[in-house]
Amino acid sequence: MIKRTLYFGNPAYLSLRNGQLVFQLPEVAKNENADEWMRRESVRTFPVEDLGLVVLDHRQITITQALLAALLDNQTAVITCDARSMPAGLLLPLDGHTLQSERFRHQLESSLPLRKQLWQQTVRAKIRNQAAVLQAHTPAEVRCLQVWAADVRSGDADNLEGRAAAYYWKNLFAAEIPRFVRGRDEAPPNQLLNYGYAIVRAIIARALVGSGLLPTLGIHHHNRYNAYCLADDIMEPYRPYVDEMVLGIVREGQPFDTLHRELKARLLSLPTTEVCINGRRSPLMVAAATTAASLVRCFSGESRLLVFPER
């Protein structure tokens, strides 16, 4: 089932009633003397069971503990944003699957050779998707990327991921932004890329938790300060879908220096973006669950193949 994404960018009072997320304007919710018609007209409700992602992007949002508990019980990812409207926090349930203990154990006991093979498959899928984006939207030669994808060894010992990234970013925006530099704090449209990646990271983390995996323990990333190393690993082949959307925004010619509401709305459609996985078209959020399920099978010894979407 495709889950909905809700974005709140204005002052709001969010609560729970009869299994529904209830949205109210704070001045009405706190006004005991408000007319009944005013209360009725200012309220909107959304079934909690339909929600996959909730984004809180205003300092004057109040949310009740009962609603937070219901969202987590539904495995809804809750993203909080900072003063710059960039995703800064992610809230996920502690208990995501009935077989969580068993799956944690399989993940913790996975061998180094297996993790290296999984990272090899991840890097291959990422480079192939990067090549497909360049081939579809730029005149750049992609043969080198295809060769590098085929040549990735266990654990990516030759760092072909880095070599491919350098070539990819040199060519992706070459026509529109000749001196584009990819970096978290670099010039636009990097802020769009950062926002899109944060959304995809939340989708992947939600899928991993829902499959009973520990998103902290990665197969390659191992930063001691990163609580979502595994999500950062598994999202790599999904990044080109963000890149492709941002490239489309840049080419439309509209201003993109500021991350305004219209651009956020475009990027928040990423969960429902259609991708091809296992030979079928599927929303990205559903594809993430398929990838997470394939990782579970790899950790349990049932399979050695990670399933990723193909651009």
Secondary structure per residue as TSV (DSSP state, phi and psi in degrees):
chain	resnum	aa	ss	phi	psi
A	1	M	-	360.0	135.0
A	2	I	-	-78.3	124.8
A	3	K	-	-92.2	151.6
A	4	R	E	-85.0	153.6
A	5	T	E	-110.6	126.9
A	6	L	E	-113.7	133.6
A	7	Y	E	-120.2	128.5
A	8	F	E	-117.9	110.9
A	9	G	-	-116.3	10.5
A	10	N	S	-129.6	166.3
A	11	P	-	-53.5	134.9
A	12	A	E	-154.5	152.1
A	13	Y	E	-114.9	116.0
A	14	L	E	-112.4	128.4
A	15	S	E	-143.1	-179.1
A	16	L	E	-118.7	134.4
A	17	R	E	-150.3	119.5
A	18	N	T	55.1	43.5
A	19	G	T	74.1	13.1
A	20	Q	E	-115.9	139.1
A	21	L	E	-75.4	124.4
A	22	V	E	-108.7	122.0
A	23	F	E	-103.1	129.3
A	24	Q	E	-136.3	150.7
A	25	L	-	-70.2	132.4
A	26	P	H	-59.9	-35.5
A	27	E	H	-66.9	-27.1
A	28	V	H	-83.3	-42.5
A	29	A	H	-61.3	-34.0
A	30	K	T	-95.0	-3.8
A	31	N	-	-93.7	104.8
A	32	E	T	-67.8	-20.2
A	33	N	T	-96.5	6.5
A	34	A	-	-65.9	141.2
A	35	D	-	-64.8	154.0
A	36	E	H	-62.3	-40.0
A	37	W	H	-65.7	-34.8
A	38	M	H	-66.1	-42.6
A	39	R	H	-63.1	-42.4
A	40	R	H	-65.9	-42.7
A	41	E	H	-73.7	-21.9
A	42	S	T	-91.8	0.6
A	43	V	-	-105.7	136.4
A	44	R	E	-129.3	146.3
A	45	T	E	-126.6	150.2
A	46	F	E	-140.4	129.2
A	47	P	E	-61.0	126.7
A	48	V	G	-60.3	-35.5
A	49	E	G	-65.6	-16.3
A	50	D	G	-90.5	-4.2
A	51	L	E	-97.6	132.8
A	52	G	E	-111.4	-27.6
A	53	L	E	-147.4	130.2
A	54	V	E	-125.8	125.1
A	55	V	E	-111.0	122.9
A	56	L	E	-106.9	110.0
A	57	D	-	-129.1	52.2
A	58	H	-	-162.3	141.7
A	59	R	T	-73.8	-14.9
A	60	Q	T	-105.6	35.8
A	61	I	E	-97.0	128.5
A	62	T	E	-111.8	130.0
A	63	I	E	-130.8	135.5
A	64	T	-	-82.0	154.9
A	65	Q	H	-62.5	-37.2
A	66	A	H	-61.3	-40.3
A	67	L	H	-68.5	-43.2
A	68	L	H	-58.4	-44.0
A	69	A	H	-62.7	-40.6
A	70	A	H	-66.8	-40.5
A	71	L	H	-63.1	-43.6
A	72	L	H	-67.7	-37.5
A	73	D	H	-63.4	-27.0
A	74	N	T	-89.9	2.9
A	75	Q	T	60.8	36.8
A	76	T	-	-86.7	130.2
A	77	A	E	-82.1	130.5
A	78	V	E	-112.0	119.9
A	79	I	E	-107.2	130.4
A	80	T	E	-108.7	144.1
A	81	C	E	-111.3	156.2
A	82	D	-	-90.2	-169.4
A	83	A	T	-65.5	-20.5
A	84	R	T	-92.0	7.5
A	85	S	S	67.4	19.9
A	86	M	-	-95.5	137.6
A	87	P	E	-53.7	126.2
A	88	A	E	-120.8	-20.9
A	89	G	E	-145.6	154.0
A	90	L	E	-136.9	125.8
A	91	L	E	-111.1	123.8
A	92	L	-	-132.3	157.7
A	93	P	-	-71.2	147.6
A	94	L	S	-75.3	-33.6
A	95	D	-	-111.4	96.2
A	96	G	-	-102.4	-10.8
A	97	H	-	-157.4	149.0
A	98	T	T	-66.7	-28.1
A	99	L	T	-102.4	28.2
A	100	Q	H	-59.2	-44.1
A	101	S	H	-60.1	-44.8
A	102	E	H	-64.4	-41.5
A	103	R	H	-72.8	-34.7
A	104	F	H	-57.9	-44.8
A	105	R	H	-63.6	-43.9
A	106	H	H	-60.7	-40.6
A	107	Q	H	-66.4	-44.9
A	108	L	H	-66.3	-31.3
A	109	E	T	-91.9	1.9
A	110	S	-	-61.4	141.5
A	111	S	-	-79.5	157.9
A	112	L	H	-62.1	-43.3
A	113	P	H	-58.0	-38.9
A	114	L	H	-64.2	-46.1
A	115	R	H	-62.9	-36.9
A	116	K	H	-66.4	-38.5
A	117	Q	H	-67.4	-37.7
A	118	L	H	-66.0	-39.3
A	119	W	H	-67.6	-36.9
A	120	Q	H	-57.7	-47.0
A	121	Q	H	-64.2	-37.8
A	122	T	H	-64.5	-46.7
A	123	V	H	-65.3	-41.2
A	124	R	H	-58.4	-46.5
A	125	A	H	-63.8	-39.5
A	126	K	H	-64.2	-48.0
A	127	I	H	-65.0	-39.4
A	128	R	H	-62.7	-40.3
A	129	N	H	-69.3	-35.3
A	130	Q	H	-63.5	-43.6
A	131	A	H	-60.7	-40.4
A	132	A	H	-65.7	-38.4
A	133	V	H	-66.0	-45.5
A	134	L	H	-62.0	-43.3
A	135	Q	H	-64.4	-35.6
A	136	A	H	-78.9	-27.3
A	137	H	H	-125.6	-5.0
A	138	T	-	-137.3	163.7
A	139	P	-	-84.8	5.7
A	140	A	-	-63.9	144.3
A	141	E	-	-74.7	129.4
A	142	V	-	-111.4	3.3
A	143	R	H	-57.3	-39.6
A	144	C	H	-62.6	-39.7
A	145	L	H	-65.2	-40.1
A	146	Q	H	-63.9	-38.3
A	147	V	H	-67.8	-44.4
A	148	W	H	-62.6	-39.3
A	149	A	H	-60.7	-42.1
A	150	A	H	-69.8	-26.2
A	151	D	H	-92.3	-1.7
A	152	V	-	-61.1	126.1
A	153	R	-	-96.3	173.2
A	154	S	G	-54.3	127.0
A	155	G	G	76.1	2.1
A	156	D	G	51.4	54.7
A	157	A	T	-59.8	-26.1
A	158	D	T	-94.3	5.2
A	159	N	-	51.9	47.3
A	160	L	H	-70.2	-22.1
A	161	E	H	-60.1	-45.2
A	162	G	H	-66.6	-39.8
A	163	R	H	-64.8	-42.6
A	164	A	H	-66.0	-38.8
A	165	A	H	-62.4	-42.3
A	166	A	H	-60.0	-43.8
A	167	Y	H	-68.7	-41.9
A	168	Y	H	-61.0	-51.4
A	169	W	H	-71.1	-24.9
A	170	K	H	-66.7	-29.1
A	171	N	H	-107.4	-22.6
A	172	L	H	-61.5	-48.4
A	173	F	T	-106.9	20.7
A	174	A	T	-57.2	-40.1
A	175	A	T	-74.0	-35.7
A	176	E	T	-92.0	-38.3
A	177	I	-	-134.4	84.4
A	178	P	T	-56.4	-31.9
A	179	R	T	-108.6	32.2
A	180	F	-	-61.6	136.2
A	181	V	-	-125.6	124.5
A	182	R	-	-82.8	124.0
A	183	G	-	-172.8	149.7
A	184	R	T	-56.9	-40.2
A	185	D	T	-107.7	16.3
A	186	E	S	-82.7	-179.0
A	187	A	S	-67.9	161.4
A	188	P	T	-56.7	147.4
A	189	P	T	-93.9	30.3
A	190	N	H	-58.8	-32.9
A	191	Q	H	-67.3	-29.6
A	192	L	H	-70.5	-41.9
A	193	L	H	-61.5	-44.8
A	194	N	H	-60.1	-43.1
A	195	Y	H	-65.9	-45.0
A	196	G	H	-63.0	-42.2
A	197	Y	H	-63.2	-38.0
A	198	A	H	-63.5	-38.3
A	199	I	H	-64.8	-46.9
A	200	V	H	-64.6	-38.6
A	201	R	H	-59.2	-41.9
A	202	A	H	-65.4	-39.9
A	203	I	H	-62.5	-45.5
A	204	I	H	-65.6	-44.8
A	205	A	H	-60.1	-41.1
A	206	R	H	-62.1	-42.5
A	207	A	H	-64.9	-40.0
A	208	L	H	-65.0	-45.7
A	209	V	H	-64.1	-40.3
A	210	G	H	-64.7	-23.1
A	211	S	T	-92.2	2.6
A	212	G	T	84.7	22.1
A	213	L	-	-103.0	161.4
A	214	L	-	-96.0	107.8
A	215	P	T	-69.4	-12.3
A	216	T	T	-75.9	-35.7
A	217	L	S	-91.5	106.2
A	218	G	-	-86.6	170.0
A	219	I	S	-93.7	-17.3
A	220	H	S	-136.8	-54.6
A	221	H	-	-65.2	138.9
A	222	H	-	-148.2	31.7
A	223	N	-	-62.1	126.0
A	224	R	T	-64.3	-19.8
A	225	Y	T	-98.5	2.4
A	226	N	-	-103.1	119.1
A	227	A	T	-84.9	-4.1
A	228	Y	T	-131.5	46.9
A	229	C	H	-60.8	-42.5
A	230	L	H	-67.2	-39.0
A	231	A	H	-62.0	-39.9
A	232	D	H	-66.4	-32.3
A	233	D	H	-67.2	-54.5
A	234	I	H	-71.8	-23.8
A	235	M	T	-76.9	-11.9
A	236	E	G	-53.7	-48.6
A	237	P	G	-69.5	-11.6
A	238	Y	G	-88.1	-16.8
A	239	R	H	-57.6	-40.8
A	240	P	H	-58.5	-23.1
A	241	Y	H	-68.9	-35.3
A	242	V	H	-67.4	-46.5
A	243	D	H	-56.5	-42.5
A	244	E	H	-65.7	-40.3
A	245	M	H	-65.8	-43.0
A	246	V	H	-66.1	-38.8
A	247	L	H	-59.8	-41.0
A	248	G	H	-62.4	-40.6
A	249	I	H	-63.2	-44.7
A	250	V	H	-61.2	-41.8
A	251	R	H	-73.6	-16.8
A	252	E	T	-70.5	-18.0
A	253	G	T	86.8	-2.2
A	254	Q	-	-78.3	153.6
A	255	P	-	-59.5	136.5
A	256	F	-	-131.3	15.4
A	257	D	S	-68.1	-30.1
A	258	T	S	-112.6	137.9
A	259	L	-	-83.5	77.0
A	260	H	-	-84.8	177.9
A	261	R	H	-61.0	-39.0
A	262	E	H	-64.0	-40.0
A	263	L	H	-69.1	-38.8
A	264	K	H	-61.0	-41.7
A	265	A	H	-60.4	-41.1
A	266	R	H	-61.8	-46.3
A	267	L	H	-70.6	-29.8
A	268	L	T	-74.3	-5.2
A	269	S	T	-85.0	-2.2
A	270	L	G	-55.2	-39.8
A	271	P	G	-57.6	-28.0
A	272	T	G	-102.5	4.7
A	273	T	-	-62.7	132.3
A	274	E	E	-76.6	132.7
A	275	V	E	-130.2	166.5
A	276	C	E	-107.5	121.2
A	277	I	E	-142.1	133.2
A	278	N	T	57.2	32.9
A	279	G	T	76.5	8.7
A	280	R	E	-126.9	150.3
A	281	R	E	-79.4	136.4
A	282	S	E	-154.4	147.4
A	283	P	E	-61.7	148.0
A	284	L	H	-57.3	-37.6
A	285	M	H	-63.1	-39.2
A	286	V	H	-70.2	-39.0
A	287	A	H	-61.4	-37.9
A	288	A	H	-61.1	-39.2
A	289	A	H	-66.0	-36.5
A	290	T	H	-64.8	-43.5
A	291	T	H	-62.6	-44.5
A	292	A	H	-62.6	-39.6
A	293	A	H	-64.9	-37.5
A	294	S	H	-67.9	-33.1
A	295	L	H	-67.5	-38.1
A	296	V	H	-57.9	-44.6
A	297	R	H	-64.9	-33.7
A	298	C	H	-67.9	-44.1
A	299	F	H	-66.6	-32.3
A	300	S	H	-83.7	-7.1
A	301	G	T	89.5	4.5
A	302	E	S	-78.2	-22.5
A	303	S	-	-151.9	165.6
A	304	R	S	-123.1	10.3
A	305	L	-	-114.3	119.7
A	306	L	-	-85.5	136.6
A	307	V	-	-103.4	120.5
A	308	F	-	-123.4	157.8
A	309	P	-	-71.8	154.1
A	310	E	B	-117.7	125.0
A	311	R	-	-69.9	360.0
